[in-house]
Amino acid sequence: MKVKIALLLLVASTLMAHLCVLGQAQSPSIANYGLVDKDQSGRGEEGTLTIWIMNTGDEPLILVNITILYPWYMPALPLEGNETIKGLSEVILVDGNKSFEYSFTVPTDGRAISGSVAVWVETDKVSDGGSISLNVASPPLNMKLQDMDNLVTLITVQIIVSILAALIVAAAIFLSGRRPGVT
């Protein structure tokens, strides 16, 4: 009889523990994904960044803001291009999603590097960060060789001008040393 009561209590406590776990609410959560419209962007080109925000939790969320940081971002300098979109107030229902598109321009001043675009999404209950790969084209090899060709031409011109200047100085010294004889 004691074994039956112990077994009954064990089954009842297991059932109650299982029901308690099932009754707990999931925490609100989001996932963000994105892509860039091109496989590779050149310096000075414009591109489009598309971001999808999905509500993977069990209650609706209100989107507060989105922050986008590009790989050429430097926190010490106030550089253009990084964005914080505030005051969105968009509702994302359970298992729902929202998509946003933002345009950007790759800088031409040497800051443009390949890397990850950091996207930080804030809602009224939870925040999440993600990254999107961005590939910036490096200068092609022929451009580097063309720059080297320009350097060689510049050095050749400087050598020729130096030789001409040396000849002029030598002629001036030679002529100044030969004074016509006065009789």
Number of C-alpha atoms within 10 A of each C-alpha: 6 7 8 9 10 11 12 12 12 12 12 12 12 12 11 12 12 11 11 10 9 10 9 8 10 11 11 18 19 22 16 20 15 19 17 20 14 13 11 14 20 17 18 13 13 14 17 14 18 16 19 14 19 20 22 19 18 14 16 18 24 17 22 18 18 21 15 21 18 24 19 20 18 12 8 6 7 9 10 12 15 17 14 13 11 12 10 12 13 13 17 20 17 17 13 14 16 15 12 11 12 12 12 16 16 20 17 11 8 9 13 22 18 17 15 16 22 17 21 17 22 18 21 14 15 14 17 15 16 15 18 18 15 21 17 18 14 13 10 8 9 9 10 11 11 11 12 12 12 12 12 12 12 11 12 12 12 12 12 11 12 12 12 12 12 12 12 12 12 12 12 11 11 11 11 10 9 8 8 8 5 4 3
